[in-house]
Amino acid sequence: MDTTTTDSSRKIYLFVFLASLFIANALIAEVIGVKLISVEKVFHLRPLHLPFIGGSKLDLNLSVGVLIWPVVFILSDVINEYYGKQGVKRISFIGTGIIAYAFIIIYTATEAPPADLWLNNNALDAAGNPFDMNFAYAKLFRQGLNIIIGSLTAFLVGQLVDAYIFYYLRKLTHHRLLWLRATGSTIVSQLFDSFLILFIAFYLLGNWSMIDVLAVFVVQYVYKIILAIALTPAVYWAHNIIDRYLGKDKAIQMIDQAEDL
């Protein structure tokens, strides 16, 4: 196998690996994201009840899905670095399609009539109380059409904004300041992503007040920004691994080409 063929294969294998990891994490985050967790309870603290808009209180509540969302940030930036904004746009549209497909399958599964054997074997909870397993299954997995629409819209808009901001910053910095384009694109894109999913799913199509939306939005957005900054070394770590895998000259060539894609 000649060098050209080897370089081409490595480029393809790398994209398939990064895209697969990106889509897997995005899909998992969307599926588990229906649950809100309390950061205070994680650390066995009392609720903060910080003063917020209109006399309301702000607690550290966020979607469990955002715990792995930083992995998506890193992968999106790495793909943009080597494959350009077209590469990110491609995986964003594919990812949106796969997430939509997954939700269709999940909805179909929750609508399927349950077997009596399954219901009877799960008729009681751990404390011996009556338990409707089919209701719990549907409630957990279906999440509601409002969350599906909100999450898909937020995911696609956030990824496209990230792709273009990263592209713009790379045009300004070229091979310098990787931290700036990685963190800068995340700060802007997650402003859209974090707000849109809550606004569409729980305000436009749900029963939350705008204060509720803003309270959760602030906590989730701050969390994502802190994680994006804290994980900046991981972007450099991934960059170095890929450079060694591709070879320094090939990696630089791909990055240069990615500026025009």
Secondary structure, 3 states (H helix, E strand, C coil): CCHHHHHHHHHHHHHHHHHHHHHHHHHHHHHHCCCEEEHHHHCCCCCCCEECHHHCEECCEEEHHHHCHHHHHHHHHHHHHHHHHHHHHHHHHHHHHHHHHHHHHHHHHHHCCCCHHHHHHCCECCCCCECCHHHHHHHHHHCCHHHHHHHHHHHHHHHHHHHHHHHHHHHHHCCCCHHHHHHHHHHHHHHHHHHHHHHHHHHHCCCCCHHHHHHHHHHHHHHHHHHHHHCHHHHHHHHHHHHHHHCHHHHHHHHHHHCCC
